[in-house]
Amino acid sequence: MSNSSPTVTLQGNVLNVAGEVDANSVVALRNQGEKLISGLQGSLTVDLTGLLTAHSVVLSMLMCWYRLGSSKQLSISFKGANERLRSLAALSNLDDQLPGFSAHS
């Protein structure tokens, strides 16, 4: 396995998540994302195109970010989720809670 360290970067109102996220790296990544999200207003798109993994810890992180955004009246949507992550969200009944994940959104 390659070890592509995960990154989260903010460009304008797009939060880019890239690399491989696992149980060991997710907490630091989540905290970094929360710091970036905390300073925002209006709307945010979380771009998951560069994300290489589909894991339940990723969904947990995205839900944390979504709740944080909601608490700050920030409109958050997600794009670029890979098929495996979408399937995992659907199996976890989270696809309707994460804008951009649902097959009918």
C-alpha positions as CSV (number, residue, x, y, z in Angstrom):
1,M,0.0,0.0,0.0
2,S,1.2,3.5,-0.8
3,N,1.0,5.9,2.1
4,S,-0.4,9.0,0.6
5,S,-0.8,11.2,3.7
6,P,-4.2,12.8,3.7
7,T,-4.5,16.6,3.3
8,V,-7.3,19.1,3.6
9,T,-6.9,22.5,2.0
10,L,-9.1,25.5,1.5
11,Q,-9.3,27.4,-1.7
12,G,-12.0,30.1,-1.6
13,N,-15.1,28.3,-0.6
14,V,-13.9,24.8,-1.6
15,L,-12.4,22.4,0.9
16,N,-10.3,19.8,-0.9
17,V,-9.7,16.5,0.8
18,A,-7.1,14.2,-0.7
19,G,-5.0,11.2,0.0
20,E,-5.7,8.1,2.1
21,V,-7.6,8.5,5.3
22,D,-7.6,5.8,8.0
23,A,-8.3,5.5,11.7
24,N,-4.8,6.7,12.5
25,S,-5.0,9.9,10.4
26,V,-8.6,10.8,10.6
27,V,-8.6,12.8,13.9
28,A,-5.8,15.2,12.8
29,L,-7.5,15.6,9.5
30,R,-10.9,16.3,11.1
31,N,-9.4,18.9,13.5
32,Q,-7.6,20.6,10.6
33,G,-10.8,20.7,8.6
34,E,-12.7,22.1,11.6
35,K,-10.2,24.9,12.0
36,L,-10.7,25.8,8.3
37,I,-14.5,25.6,8.4
38,S,-14.7,27.6,11.6
39,G,-13.5,30.8,9.8
40,L,-16.0,30.5,7.0
41,Q,-19.4,32.1,6.2
42,G,-22.0,31.5,3.6
43,S,-21.5,28.2,1.7
44,L,-18.8,25.6,1.4
45,T,-18.3,22.7,-1.0
46,V,-16.2,19.8,0.2
47,D,-14.5,18.3,-2.8
48,L,-13.7,14.6,-2.2
49,T,-12.4,13.9,-5.7
50,G,-8.8,13.4,-4.5
51,L,-9.8,11.1,-1.6
52,L,-8.4,7.6,-2.2
53,T,-10.2,5.7,0.5
54,A,-13.8,4.8,1.4
55,H,-14.0,4.1,5.2
56,S,-16.5,4.6,7.9
57,V,-14.1,7.0,9.7
58,V,-14.3,9.2,6.6
59,L,-18.1,9.4,6.9
60,S,-17.8,10.2,10.6
61,M,-15.4,13.0,9.8
62,L,-17.7,14.4,7.1
63,M,-20.7,14.3,9.5
64,C,-18.7,16.2,12.1
65,W,-17.8,18.9,9.5
66,Y,-21.4,19.0,8.3
67,R,-22.7,19.5,11.9
68,L,-20.1,22.2,12.6
69,G,-21.1,24.0,9.4
70,S,-24.8,23.8,10.3
71,S,-24.1,25.2,13.8
72,K,-22.5,28.2,12.1
73,Q,-25.3,28.6,9.5
74,L,-22.8,27.5,6.8
75,S,-24.4,25.7,3.9
76,I,-22.2,22.6,3.2
77,S,-22.4,20.3,0.2
78,F,-20.2,17.5,-0.9
79,K,-19.0,16.5,-4.4
80,G,-16.7,14.0,-6.0
81,A,-17.4,11.1,-3.5
82,N,-16.3,7.9,-5.0
83,E,-18.7,5.0,-5.6
84,R,-17.5,3.0,-2.6
85,L,-17.9,6.0,-0.3
86,R,-21.4,6.7,-1.7
87,S,-22.4,3.0,-1.1
88,L,-21.0,3.1,2.4
89,A,-23.1,6.2,3.1
90,A,-26.2,4.6,1.7
91,L,-25.6,1.4,3.8
92,S,-25.2,3.7,6.9
93,N,-28.3,5.6,6.0
94,L,-26.2,8.8,5.8
95,D,-26.6,9.5,2.1
96,D,-29.7,11.7,2.7
97,Q,-27.9,13.6,5.5
98,L,-24.9,14.5,3.5
99,P,-25.9,16.9,0.6
100,G,-24.4,15.6,-2.6
101,F,-24.3,11.9,-1.6
102,S,-27.8,10.9,-2.2
103,A,-28.7,9.3,-5.6
104,H,-31.7,11.6,-5.7
105,S,-30.0,14.9,-5.0
